Amino acid sequence: MAKKHASSGTPATVALDRAGVAYEVRAYHHDPAASFGLEAAEALGVDPARVLKTLLVDTGSGLAVGIVPVDRQLDLKALAHALGVKRVVMADPAAAERSSGYVVGGISPVGQKRALPTVLDQSAVEQSTVLVSGGRRGFDLELAPADLVAVTRAVTAPIAR
């Protein structure tokens, strides 16, 4: 995959560039009334199983990241199991924004202000490439799942339902 750089970098593109990861910018016009993830899949003409959403959860002792396809839901019990904690709840949106440095709807798993424990749904590794938020609404990055795992230090587990 060719490396394409954004006209104005985000922390995600900067992190991928620094890591030497090949990616492609996939931008689209964001409609504020639309569902973020499914909107991206439709606007970019991509199978929703390849477009991933980044969700932050509270483990009771800190935040963690779950990454699942946009057409699926995060299984909180499965994510807690993968993280080795008793339970998780969805993080407060303001806490997610403070921790990640991104706005809700544009939270990228790459280039967050603080490195958090990250779990990628195992279905993503079956894809040749996946798309994740590039750090802004309407701005996705396409990359190999193995590169996403490496750059986020993620583990894979069945966390989507």
Secondary structure, 3 states (H helix, E strand, C coil): CCCCCCCCCCHHHHHHHHHCCCCEEEECCCCCCCCHHHHHHHHHCCCHHHEEEEEEEECCCCEEEEEEECCCCECHHHHHHHHCCCCCEECCHHHHHHHHCCCCCCCCCCCCCCCCCEEEEHHHHHCCCEEEEEEECCEEEEECHHHHHHHHCCEEECCEC
